[in-house]
Amino acid sequence: MIKQVSNIRIFIMIALCLSVVACTSVQYKKLTSQNSSFRVKSIVMHFTAVDYARSVELLVDEGYVSAHYLIPQSNDPSYPNDSLEIIQLVDDDQRAWHAGVSYWQGRTGLNDTSIGIEIVNIPECIETEEPSRPALHSNDKLCVYPDFDPKQIELLIRLGKDLLARHPDVSPTSVVGHSDIAPSRKHDPGPRFPWFKLYEAGIGAWYDNDTMAKYWQTFSKHPLDIHLLQRALRNYGYGIIETGIADQQTVDTIAAFQMHFLPWKVTGSADEGTAAAVFALLEKYFPNKLEPIMAQYETTRKNQEPTKAHAQTRGQIDTTFPLINSVSRPYTNDKLSFVSYKGKGQLNIYPQDAESADIYVNGEKLNITLPFVDENYTYSLKRRTKNGVNTLSVRNIKPEGSTIEVVIPFPSLATNNQSKYDFSSVDKLIQDDIDKGFPGASLAIIKGGQIVKLSAYGYAERYNKNGHLLEQASQMTTDTIFDLASNTKVFATTLALMKLVEEKKVKLNAPVYQYLPEYVGGGRRAHSVRHLLSHATGNRAFVQFYKKDKALGEAFFSHNKSYTTELLLSALPTTFIDDALQQYSDLNFMILGLLVERVTGMPLDEYVDAEIYTPLQLKNTVFNPLLKGFKPEAFASTEISGNTRGNRVRFKNIRDYPLRGEVHDENAFYSMQGVAGHAGLFSTVKDLAVLSQLMLNGGGYKGVKLFSEDTIARFTSPSFTKSNLGLGWQLNTNKDKYWHFGAYASASAFGHTGWTGTAVVIDPSLDLAIVLLTNKKHSPIEGNETHYAFTGDNFATGKYGDVMTLIYEAILHGRH
């Protein structure tokens, strides 16, 4: 009876509530629009990596993460029930916090548009370090994951079919894993997840084997360019950026794809099988997106020619005569000039179909008789040339209509051991500093196409990590390799951009986002390549990406090049865009290094090696030398206690030993893995002498031409308000850089310095270059915890200007 009365009361209360709602609710006229869609566009699979009880705690308790559904695992002691069941944690029409920062098929922040399913899967793990907070998907562990429980998968298939029936906007290609939507952060649900079994049950996507085999055969014969694979992956749905290089985001994305569709070969490598699987999926699900990619592939394949030699141009003159002239000018036609030095130079002749020709150098007819026995003929010009500009004229080519090809290489360096210049004051200054504790130096002076001084002083390594003198210090030599620090900006990044500008692959006034599309927001759209090169972006001087404790906070901490790249291009705060407020910045050149990589489709170190250093036969100019076969003893040491400033500085993974062959710059080493546009390059005085002569020659050396005199003029002229800042190069235009260039350098002099103790001056007016490499930071540090200095900075040799001034005096006062 009591139960019956209670039921009646409940019925009356419900009726009253419904009556009130009916009386108080507003009535609307409904007119259904056709322009709408369902909220849910994707289903995202996860594993929890912890047991059921811990999963519930993390997914249900307020303040961390959530998901829409949780599927337990059999034989889990923490699971309270006898049989497995699907547990709903969040209603489908609500937002669960399971995806985080994510991207799929043009949508970001997939929490808004997806259903998240967590599946309990408990691995055996070894922790590498204590996680900073509880996490479902920690990357701080080395784990071995078991196969998924078959009963779990049965429940998952039942749930998946139900979800697809209720959310018709979820396409097969939108059933994905957490690693698909965030490949650089997540690995779940991992390579053991049975994607193919789900596909057979009608859930998710898969390729047809015959189609994949077709593409595999195609790409095995003619490999797919990496940028087209990146484009195909993005067209399928991944948030990959088309960079043209196998960078970290590409490795991560390929690995995520392989975990989903090729779980038996998760390598992260862009091989033919992976490409075939991507293209097979596109053909099946997105044929319209596949068509333009295949068209470009076919065009590239048909136009592909065998790889040519690095240097397409064989010299400063590489021309077929008669020259093509629009108007007949008898006093101008078939005449060219070239740069040489007295007693040097050669002329190479390729007669083609000519039977005779008259060739003149500096107005004198050469004693050359055609035809030759061999294909080509080399003629020494040592009795014909003079210092500076020389002239070439080709006349009377017979028979009429025939041609002759003439090549004159650029000047090369010779070492003059009999130089009459008196550099004793230079030797005395540097040696006095060595005697007082300065570590060491190497010096090359280039004048008139000759190395007129090549000397080494002091020690490549003099101190141990405690700042004490070594019992057996290693001697400095002219072959010692130095960490160039910021001279990387000019002898790697700027030279690369000069070449790319010459080849019209980069435009100086083009916006940076034309080459780096993600470089937008915060005023970045206003930045041109020229702004970056001339430090006119408003970017701060540097950001300590390598340490957590800094002004910008832990969000800008990165020991991963991929993440550092993301921070540089899309997160870094900018302060102003004002040509009048040029501010020297490492960040500008870090970005330029990435731009070179994006344009060329090669890592910066590989590009400059292949296109600049190898053609010039420079074997000791290199990034990450210890990873490329060099031994530590070949290098000058930099800081004696790593990056600790004598144990005054600490941060994660800091080095505390003498640095020898490892780049000192913290951002380059820790945050960019040794290769960056602002630092990381190593070289010798001999190699830099060649690169300096290349600039004095007008853009070429021997049979290699990298760029023209016009390009050099553009890069060594002021671009904006500060007249001492060119494009990459530091200029001596207003004489306020005497500390670098010395007292006598001309207004046309340019060069750069590096924090580790390197300085270069190139002075076209005097046909002079000076390369001074020191390891001044390889010295004890004096001062307290906050105010301290390297003792090497206090010596005249380490301040550059005095050495430069004495060299100029010897040149200007000497007789030669």
C-alpha positions in Angstrom: 0.0 0.0 0.0 2.8 2.4 0.9 4.5 1.5 -2.3 1.3 2.2 -4.3 0.7 5.6 -2.7 4.3 6.5 -3.3 4.0 5.6 -7.0 0.8 7.7 -7.3 2.6 10.7 -5.8 5.5 10.3 -8.2 3.0 10.2 -11.1 1.2 13.3 -9.9 4.5 15.2 -9.5 5.7 14.3 -13.0 2.4 15.3 -14.5 2.5 18.7 -12.7 6.1 19.3 -13.9 5.1 18.5 -17.4 2.2 20.9 -17.1 4.4 23.7 -15.8 6.9 23.2 -18.6 4.1 23.2 -21.2 2.7 26.4 -19.8 5.9 28.2 -19.4 7.9 27.1 -22.5 8.0 29.4 -25.6 6.5 27.9 -28.7 8.5 28.2 -32.0 7.5 27.7 -35.5 10.0 25.2 -37.0 11.3 25.6 -40.6 14.1 23.1 -41.3 17.2 24.4 -43.1 19.0 22.2 -45.6 22.3 24.0 -44.8 23.3 22.1 -41.7 25.3 19.0 -40.7 26.0 16.8 -37.8 28.5 17.8 -35.1 30.5 14.6 -35.1 32.9 14.3 -38.1 35.5 11.8 -36.7 36.0 8.9 -34.4 39.3 8.9 -32.6 40.8 5.7 -31.1 43.0 5.8 -28.0 44.7 3.4 -25.6 44.9 4.3 -21.9 48.2 2.6 -21.1 46.9 2.2 -17.5 44.5 -0.2 -15.9 40.7 0.2 -15.6 40.7 1.8 -12.1 43.4 4.3 -13.0 41.7 5.0 -16.3 38.4 5.8 -14.6 40.2 8.1 -12.1 41.9 10.0 -14.9 38.9 10.1 -17.3 36.2 10.8 -14.7 37.6 13.0 -12.0 37.4 16.7 -12.8 40.5 18.6 -13.9 42.3 16.3 -16.5 41.1 14.5 -19.6 38.0 12.7 -20.7 36.6 10.6 -23.5 33.1 9.6 -24.7 33.6 5.9 -24.2 35.8 3.5 -22.3 36.2 -0.2 -23.1 37.8 -2.3 -20.3 40.2 -5.2 -20.7 39.8 -8.9 -19.7 41.8 -10.2 -16.8 42.2 -6.7 -15.3 42.2 -7.1 -11.5 41.0 -3.5 -11.1 37.9 -4.1 -13.2 35.0 -4.9 -10.8 32.5 -6.7 -13.1 32.5 -10.3 -14.5 31.8 -9.4 -18.1 33.2 -6.6 -20.2 30.8 -3.8 -21.2 31.0 -0.5 -23.0 31.1 2.5 -20.6 29.9 5.9 -21.7 31.6 8.8 -20.0 30.4 11.8 -22.0 27.2 12.1 -24.1 27.9 12.2 -27.9 26.5 15.7 -28.2 28.9 17.0 -25.7 32.6 17.9 -26.0 35.1 15.5 -24.4 38.8 16.4 -23.8 40.5 13.6 -25.6 42.2 15.0 -28.7 44.2 18.0 -27.5 46.1 20.0 -30.2 45.1 18.1 -33.3 44.4 18.2 -37.0 42.5 16.0 -39.5 41.2 16.8 -43.0 41.3 20.5 -42.5 39.9 20.6 -39.0 41.8 21.6 -35.9 41.0 21.1 -32.3 39.2 17.8 -32.9 37.6 17.8 -29.4 34.8 19.9 -31.0 34.0 17.5 -33.8 34.8 14.0 -32.8 34.0 11.0 -30.6 36.8 9.7 -28.4 37.1 6.0 -27.5 39.6 4.9 -24.9 40.6 1.3 -24.8 42.4 -0.1 -21.8 45.7 -1.6 -22.9 48.3 -2.1 -20.3 51.9 -2.2 -21.4 55.1 -3.3 -19.7 57.2 -0.2 -19.4 60.5 1.1 -18.2 60.3 4.7 -17.2 63.1 7.0 -18.4 62.3 9.8 -16.0 59.5 10.8 -13.6 56.5 12.2 -15.5 55.7 15.7 -14.5 52.0 14.8 -14.0 49.8 11.7 -14.4 49.3 10.9 -18.1 47.3 8.4 -20.1 49.7 8.6 -23.0 53.2 9.3 -21.5 56.1 9.5 -23.9 58.6 9.3 -21.0 58.6 5.5 -21.1 59.9 2.6 -23.2 56.9 0.3 -23.5 56.0 -3.1 -25.0 52.3 -3.2 -25.7 50.3 -6.5 -25.9 47.8 -7.4 -28.5 44.3 -6.0 -27.9 41.9 -8.3 -26.1 39.6 -10.0 -28.7 36.6 -9.3 -26.4 37.5 -5.6 -26.4 37.5 -5.5 -30.2 34.1 -7.3 -30.4 32.7 -4.5 -28.2 34.5 -1.9 -30.1 33.1 -3.1 -33.4 29.6 -3.1 -31.9 30.1 0.5 -30.6 31.7 1.6 -33.9 28.7 0.4 -36.0 26.3 2.1 -33.6 28.2 5.3 -33.8 28.4 5.3 -37.6 24.7 4.7 -37.8 24.0 7.6 -35.5 26.6 10.0 -36.9 26.4 9.8 -40.7 28.9 12.5 -41.4 31.8 10.2 -40.2 33.4 8.9 -43.4 35.6 5.8 -43.4 38.7 8.0 -43.6 37.7 9.9 -40.5 38.0 6.8 -38.2 41.5 7.5 -37.0 43.9 7.1 -34.2 45.3 9.7 -31.8 48.7 9.3 -33.5 47.0 10.2 -36.9 45.7 13.6 -35.6 48.8 14.4 -33.5 51.7 12.4 -34.9 54.5 14.4 -33.2 53.0 14.0 -29.8 51.1 10.7 -29.6 51.6 7.0 -30.5 48.2 5.5 -29.5 46.5 3.3 -30.3 49.8 1.9 -31.6 50.9 -0.7 -34.2 49.1 -3.6 -32.6 45.7 -2.0 -33.0 43.6 -4.1 -35.5 42.6 -1.5 -38.0 42.2 -4.0 -40.8 39.8 -6.1 -38.7 37.7 -3.0 -38.0 37.7 -2.3 -41.8 36.5 -5.8 -42.5 33.6 -5.0 -40.1 32.7 -1.9 -42.0 34.5 0.6 -39.7 37.3 2.8 -41.2 39.4 2.8 -44.3 41.9 0.5 -46.0 43.5 0.2 -49.4 43.0 -2.4 -52.1 46.0 -4.7 -52.4 46.0 -4.7 -56.2 46.0 -0.9 -56.3 48.8 -0.7 -53.8 50.9 -3.1 -55.8 50.4 -1.0 -59.0 51.8 2.1 -57.3 54.6 0.1 -55.6 55.7 -1.0 -59.1 55.6 2.5 -60.4 57.5 4.1 -57.5 60.1 1.3 -57.5 61.1 2.3 -61.0 60.8 6.1 -60.5 60.9 7.1 -56.9 58.4 9.7 -55.6 59.8 13.0 -54.5 59.3 13.6 -50.8 57.3 16.8 -51.3 54.7 14.9 -53.3 54.5 12.3 -50.6 53.9 15.0 -48.1 51.2 16.5 -50.3 49.5 13.1 -50.7 49.6 12.6 -46.9 48.0 16.0 -46.3 45.4 15.4 -49.0 44.5 12.2 -47.2 44.1 14.1 -43.9 47.3 14.5 -42.0 48.5 17.9 -40.8 51.9 17.6 -42.4 53.5 20.7 -43.9 55.0 20.3 -47.4 58.7 21.1 -46.8 60.3 18.9 -49.4 62.7 17.4 -46.8 62.5 14.4 -44.5 62.3 16.6 -41.4 61.0 15.4 -38.0 57.4 16.2 -38.7 57.6 14.1 -41.8 59.2 11.2 -40.0 56.5 11.4 -37.3 53.7 11.6 -39.8 55.0 8.7 -41.9 55.4 6.6 -38.7 51.8 7.4 -37.7 50.6 6.4 -41.1 52.6 3.2 -41.0 51.2 2.3 -37.6 47.7 2.6 -39.0 48.2 1.0 -42.5 51.5 -0.8 -42.5 52.0 -1.9 -38.9 54.5 -4.6 -39.9 57.1 -1.9 -40.9 57.0 1.2 -38.7 60.2 2.9 -39.7 59.3 6.5 -40.4 61.0 6.2 -43.8 59.5 7.5 -47.0 59.9 4.2 -48.9 58.1 3.0 -52.0 55.7 0.8 -50.1 54.5 3.6 -47.9 54.0 5.9 -50.8 52.1 3.2 -52.6 49.7 2.7 -49.7 49.1 6.5 -49.5 48.3 6.7 -53.2 46.1 3.6 -53.1 44.1 5.2 -50.4 43.7 8.4 -52.3 42.6 6.5 -55.4 40.0 4.7 -53.4 38.6 7.6 -51.3 39.8 10.9 -52.9 40.4 10.4 -56.6 40.0 14.1 -57.3 42.8 14.9 -54.9 45.0 12.2 -56.5 44.8 13.4 -60.1 46.9 16.6 -59.8 49.6 14.9 -57.7 50.0 12.1 -60.3 50.1 14.7 -63.1 52.9 16.5 -61.4 54.7 13.2 -60.7 54.5 12.3 -64.4 55.7 15.7 -65.5 58.7 15.5 -63.1 59.5 12.0 -64.2 59.4 12.9 -67.9 61.5 16.0 -67.5 64.0 14.4 -65.1 67.5 14.4 -66.5 70.6 12.6 -65.3 72.2 14.5 -62.5 74.7 17.0 -63.8 77.9 18.2 -62.3 77.5 20.7 -59.4 78.9 23.6 -61.3 77.0 24.2 -64.5 79.2 27.2 -65.3 82.9 26.3 -65.8 84.3 29.8 -65.2 83.8 33.5 -65.2 83.6 33.3 -69.0 81.8 30.3 -70.4 80.5 31.5 -73.7 80.0 30.4 -77.3 81.2 32.9 -79.9 80.0 34.7 -81.9 77.8 36.2 -79.2 74.2 36.8 -80.0 73.7 40.5 -80.6 70.5 42.2 -81.5 72.3 44.9 -83.4 75.6 44.7 -85.2 78.2 46.7 -83.3 81.6 46.0 -84.7 83.5 47.8 -81.8 81.5 46.0 -79.1 80.5 42.6 -80.4 82.3 39.4 -79.2 84.2 41.2 -76.5 84.2 40.4 -72.8 86.2 41.2 -69.7 87.5 38.9 -67.0 89.4 39.2 -63.7 92.9 37.8 -63.3 96.3 38.4 -61.7 99.6 39.0 -63.4 101.2 35.7 -64.4 98.1 33.6 -63.7 95.1 32.3 -65.7 94.2 30.0 -68.5 91.9 29.8 -71.4 90.1 26.6 -72.5 88.9 26.4 -76.1 86.2 24.0 -77.5 86.2 24.6 -81.2 82.9 22.8 -82.0 82.6 23.3 -85.8 85.0 26.2 -86.3 88.0 25.7 -88.5 89.8 28.9 -87.5 89.4 32.0 -85.3 91.4 34.9 -84.0 91.5 35.2 -80.2 92.9 38.3 -78.4 93.7 38.8 -74.7 94.4 42.4 -73.6 94.8 43.3 -77.3 97.4 40.7 -78.1 96.6 37.9 -80.6 97.2 34.4 -79.2 99.2 32.0 -81.2 96.5 29.4 -81.6 95.9 27.3 -84.7 92.7 25.4 -85.3 91.6 22.7 -85.8 92.9 20.8 -82.7 93.8 17.2 -82.5 91.9 16.8 -79.2 88.3 18.0 -78.4 89.6 20.9 -76.4 92.7 23.0 -76.0 94.1 24.7 -72.9 96.2 27.8 -73.3 98.2 29.4 -70.5 97.6 33.1 -70.0 100.5 33.7 -67.5 102.4 35.9 -70.1 99.2 37.8 -71.1 97.4 38.7 -67.9 97.6 41.6 -65.5 96.2 42.3 -62.1 92.5 43.3 -62.2 90.3 43.5 -65.3 91.5 41.9 -68.5 89.9 41.8 -72.0 89.0 39.0 -74.4 88.0 39.3 -78.0 87.2 36.6 -80.6 87.1 37.5 -84.3 87.0 36.0 -87.7 85.4 32.7 -86.9 85.5 30.5 -90.0 83.6 29.1 -91.9 80.7 31.5 -91.8 78.1 30.3 -89.3 80.4 28.2 -87.2 81.0 28.6 -83.5 83.8 28.3 -80.9 83.4 28.0 -77.1 85.7 29.7 -74.8 86.1 29.2 -71.0 88.2 31.2 -68.6 88.1 29.9 -65.0 88.0 32.2 -62.0 91.3 33.0 -60.2 92.4 30.6 -57.5 94.6 31.1 -54.5 98.3 30.5 -54.3 100.4 30.6 -51.2 103.3 33.1 -51.4 106.0 32.1 -48.9 108.2 34.9 -50.1 105.8 37.8 -49.3 107.6 41.1 -48.7 105.0 42.4 -46.3 106.3 42.9 -42.8 103.7 41.3 -40.4 106.1 41.1 -37.4 104.0 43.6 -35.4 101.0 41.3 -35.9 102.9 38.2 -34.8 104.2 40.1 -31.7 100.7 41.3 -30.6 99.2 37.8 -30.9 102.2 36.0 -29.3 102.3 38.4 -26.4 98.7 37.6 -25.7 99.4 33.9 -25.9 102.2 34.3 -23.4 99.8 36.1 -21.0 97.2 33.3 -21.2 95.2 33.8 -24.4 94.5 30.3 -25.8 95.2 30.4 -29.5 94.6 31.7 -33.0 95.0 30.9 -36.7 95.4 33.6 -39.3 95.2 33.9 -43.1 95.8 37.1 -45.1 94.8 37.1 -48.8 96.1 39.8 -51.0 96.1 40.0 -54.8 95.0 36.4 -55.3 97.7 35.0 -52.9 97.8 33.9 -49.3 100.5 36.2 -48.2 100.4 35.1 -44.6 99.3 31.8 -43.1 100.1 31.3 -39.4 99.0 29.6 -36.3 99.6 30.7 -32.7 99.2 29.1 -29.3 97.0 26.1 -28.5 93.9 24.4 -29.8 93.2 23.2 -26.3 95.0 24.8 -23.3 92.8 24.4 -20.3 90.9 21.6 -18.6 87.3 21.8 -17.4 88.4 23.4 -14.1 90.3 26.2 -15.8 93.7 24.8 -15.1 96.5 24.6 -17.6 96.9 21.2 -19.3 100.2 19.4 -18.8 100.2 18.6 -22.5 98.4 21.3 -24.3 97.6 20.6 -28.0 99.2 23.0 -30.5 97.2 25.2 -32.9 97.9 24.7 -36.6 96.6 26.3 -39.8 94.6 23.1 -40.3 92.8 23.4 -36.9 89.0 23.5 -37.4 87.0 26.2 -35.5 83.5 26.7 -34.4 82.5 29.7 -36.5 79.5 30.7 -34.4 77.7 33.6 -36.1 80.0 33.5 -39.1 77.7 30.7 -40.0 75.2 33.4 -40.9 77.3 34.6 -43.8 79.4 31.5 -44.8 76.4 29.1 -44.8 73.0 30.8 -44.8 73.8 34.0 -46.7 75.9 32.3 -49.3 73.1 29.8 -49.8 70.6 32.6 -50.3 72.9 34.5 -52.6 72.9 31.4 -54.8 69.2 30.9 -54.6 68.6 34.6 -55.4 70.9 34.3 -58.4 68.9 31.3 -59.6 65.7 33.2 -59.0 64.4 30.5 -56.6 64.1 33.2 -53.9 63.1 36.8 -54.2 64.5 39.3 -51.7 61.3 41.4 -51.6 58.9 38.4 -51.4 57.1 37.8 -48.1 58.6 35.1 -46.0 55.2 33.2 -45.9 55.6 32.7 -49.7 58.2 30.1 -48.8 57.1 29.3 -45.2 53.3 29.3 -45.4 52.9 28.9 -41.6 54.9 32.2 -41.0 51.8 34.3 -40.5 50.1 36.1 -37.6 51.5 38.7 -35.2 52.7 40.9 -38.0 54.7 38.2 -39.7 53.0 38.7 -43.1 54.9 42.1 -43.4 58.3 40.4 -43.2 60.1 39.9 -46.4 63.2 37.9 -47.0 65.1 41.2 -47.1 63.8 42.1 -43.7 65.2 38.9 -42.2 68.6 39.3 -43.9 69.0 42.9 -42.7 67.6 42.3 -39.2 64.6 44.6 -39.8 61.9 42.3 -38.4 61.6 43.4 -34.9 62.5 39.9 -33.6 64.3 40.0 -30.3 68.0 39.2 -30.4 67.5 35.6 -29.2 65.3 33.3 -27.2 66.8 30.6 -25.0 64.7 27.7 -26.4 67.1 25.3 -24.7 66.1 26.2 -21.1 62.8 26.2 -19.3 63.5 29.1 -17.0 63.3 32.2 -19.2 61.1 35.3 -19.8 58.8 33.6 -22.4 58.3 30.6 -20.0 58.3 26.9 -20.4 56.0 27.0 -23.4 59.1 28.0 -25.5 61.3 25.3 -24.2 62.5 22.9 -26.9 65.2 20.3 -27.4 63.6 19.1 -30.6 64.2 20.8 -34.0 60.7 20.1 -35.2 59.1 21.8 -32.2 61.7 24.6 -32.3 60.7 25.2 -35.9 57.0 25.4 -35.0 57.8 28.0 -32.3 60.0 30.0 -34.6 57.5 30.1 -37.5 54.2 30.5 -35.7 54.5 31.2 -32.0 57.4 33.6 -31.5 56.2 37.0 -30.3 57.1 39.9 -32.6 57.5 43.5 -31.3 57.6 45.8 -34.3 58.1 46.2 -38.0 60.1 49.3 -38.6 62.9 49.6 -41.0 64.4 52.3 -38.9 64.8 50.0 -35.9 67.0 47.3 -37.2 68.0 44.9 -34.4 70.6 42.2 -34.9 68.9 38.8 -34.2 69.9 35.2 -34.2 66.2 34.4 -34.7 66.1 36.0 -38.1 68.8 33.6 -39.3 67.3 30.6 -37.6 64.2 31.3 -39.7 66.3 31.9 -42.9 68.0 28.5 -42.4 64.5 26.9 -42.4 63.6 28.9 -45.5 66.7 27.6 -47.3 65.6 24.1 -46.3 62.1 24.6 -47.5 63.1 26.1 -50.9 65.8 23.5 -51.7 64.1 20.4 -50.2 67.3 19.6 -48.4 68.6 20.1 -44.8 70.7 23.2 -44.6 74.0 21.3 -44.0 73.4 19.0 -46.9 72.5 21.9 -49.3 75.5 24.0 -48.6 77.8 21.0 -48.7 76.4 19.8 -52.0 76.1 23.2 -53.7 78.9 25.3 -52.2 81.6 23.5 -50.3 82.0 20.3 -52.3 82.2 22.1 -55.7 84.9 24.3 -54.2 86.6 21.2 -52.7 86.4 22.5 -49.2 86.7 19.4 -47.0 86.8 21.0 -43.6 83.8 23.2 -43.7 81.0 21.3 -42.1 78.1 21.1 -39.7 78.0 18.4 -37.0 81.5 17.3 -37.8 81.8 14.6 -35.0 78.8 12.9 -36.7 80.6 12.9 -40.0 83.9 11.2 -39.2 86.0 14.0 -37.8 87.9 13.4 -34.5 87.8 15.9 -31.6 91.6 16.5 -31.7 91.1 18.2 -35.1 89.3 21.1 -33.5 90.0 24.2 -31.4 88.2 23.9 -28.0 85.7 26.5 -27.0 84.2 26.8 -23.5 86.2 24.8 -21.0 83.1 23.7 -19.0 80.5 23.1 -21.6 77.7 25.7 -21.4 77.9 26.0 -17.6 79.9 29.3 -17.5 82.1 27.7 -14.8 79.1 26.0 -13.1 77.1 29.3 -12.9 74.4 28.1 -15.4 72.3 24.9 -15.2 69.6 23.5 -17.4 68.4 20.1 -18.6 71.0 18.1 -20.5 73.6 20.8 -20.1 77.2 19.9 -21.2 79.9 20.5 -18.6 83.0 19.3 -20.4 85.4 21.2 -22.8 83.7 21.5 -26.1 85.7 20.3 -29.0 84.0 19.6 -32.3 80.5 20.3 -30.8 78.8 23.6 -31.6 78.9 25.8 -28.6 75.8 27.8 -29.4 73.0 26.4 -27.1 70.1 26.9 -29.5 72.0 25.3 -32.3 73.1 22.3 -30.3 70.2 21.6 -28.0 67.2 23.0 -30.0 68.2 22.5 -33.6 70.4 19.3 -33.4 73.5 21.1 -34.5 72.3 22.6 -37.8 70.9 26.1 -37.8 71.0 29.2 -39.9 72.7 31.3 -37.2 75.3 28.9 -35.8 76.8 25.4 -36.2 79.3 25.7 -39.0 82.9 24.7 -38.5 85.8 25.6 -40.8 89.6 26.4 -41.1 91.4 29.6 -42.2 92.3 27.8 -45.4 88.8 27.0 -46.4 87.5 30.5 -45.4 90.4 32.0 -47.5 88.8 30.3 -50.5 85.3 31.5 -49.7 86.7 35.1 -49.2 88.5 34.9 -52.5 85.3 33.7 -54.1 83.7 37.0 -53.0 86.7 39.0 -54.2 86.5 37.2 -57.6 82.9 38.4 -58.0 81.1 35.1 -57.2 83.3 32.3 -58.5 86.4 30.3 -57.9 88.3 28.2 -60.4 85.6 26.5 -62.5 82.8 27.2 -60.1 80.4 30.1 -60.4 77.9 30.5 -57.6 76.5 34.0 -58.2 77.3 37.2 -60.1 78.9 40.5 -59.1 75.4 42.1 -59.2 74.2 39.7 -56.5 77.3 40.4 -54.3 76.6 44.2 -54.7 72.9 43.7 -53.6 74.0 41.7 -50.5 76.9 44.0 -49.5 74.9 47.3 -49.7 72.8 48.8 -46.9 69.1 47.8 -47.3 67.4 50.0 -44.7 68.4 52.7 -42.3 71.5 51.2 -40.7 74.2 51.6 -43.2 76.5 49.1 -41.5 74.0 46.2 -42.1 73.8 44.6 -45.5 72.0 41.5 -46.3 73.6 39.1 -43.9 77.0 40.8 -44.2 78.2 43.4 -41.7 79.5 46.6 -43.5 82.1 49.2 -42.8 80.3 52.0 -44.5 80.2 54.4 -41.6 83.4 53.4 -39.8 81.6 52.7 -36.5 82.7 49.1 -36.5 86.4 49.8 -36.1 86.5 47.2 -33.3 85.9 44.6 -36.0 87.4 46.2 -39.2 90.2 48.2 -37.7 91.2 51.7 -38.4 92.0 51.5 -42.2 89.4 49.3 -43.8 87.7 51.0 -46.8 84.0 51.9 -46.9 83.5 48.9 -49.3 84.8 46.3 -46.7 82.4 43.7 -45.4 82.6 40.7 -43.2 81.3 39.2 -40.0 82.3 38.0 -36.5 81.4 35.0 -34.3 80.9 34.8 -30.6 83.5 32.1 -30.1 86.3 34.4 -31.4 86.1 34.4 -35.2 86.4 37.5 -37.5 86.5 37.9 -41.3 87.2 41.1 -43.2 86.8 41.3 -47.0 87.9 44.5 -48.7 87.4 44.6 -52.5 89.0 48.1 -52.7 92.4 46.7 -51.7 91.7 43.1 -53.1 92.3 42.0 -49.5 90.8 39.5 -47.1 91.7 38.7 -43.5 90.5 35.5 -41.7 91.3 35.6 -38.0 90.0 32.5 -36.1 90.6 32.3 -32.3 89.2 30.2 -29.5 89.1 33.0 -27.1 86.1 31.5 -25.2 88.4 28.6 -24.3 89.6 30.5 -21.2 88.8 30.8 -17.5 85.8 32.8 -16.4 86.1 35.6 -13.8 83.3 37.2 -11.7 80.4 36.3 -9.5 77.3 34.2 -10.2 75.6 36.9 -12.2 78.3 39.2 -13.5 81.1 37.3 -15.1 83.3 37.3 -18.2 85.7 35.1 -20.2 89.3 36.2 -19.7 89.9 35.6 -23.4 87.7 38.5 -24.2 90.1 40.9 -22.5 93.0 40.4 -24.9 93.6 42.5 -28.0 93.7 39.4 -30.2 90.1 38.6 -29.1 88.9 42.1 -29.8 90.0 41.8 -33.5 90.3 45.5 -34.3 94.0 45.9 -33.3 95.0 42.8 -35.3 93.1 44.1 -38.3 94.7 47.6 -38.0 98.3 46.2 -37.9 97.6 44.0 -40.9 96.3 47.0 -42.9 99.4 49.0 -41.9 101.7 46.2 -43.1 99.8 46.1 -46.4 99.5 49.8 -46.9 103.1 50.5 -45.9 104.8 47.5 -47.5 106.2 47.1 -50.9 105.4 44.2 -53.0 
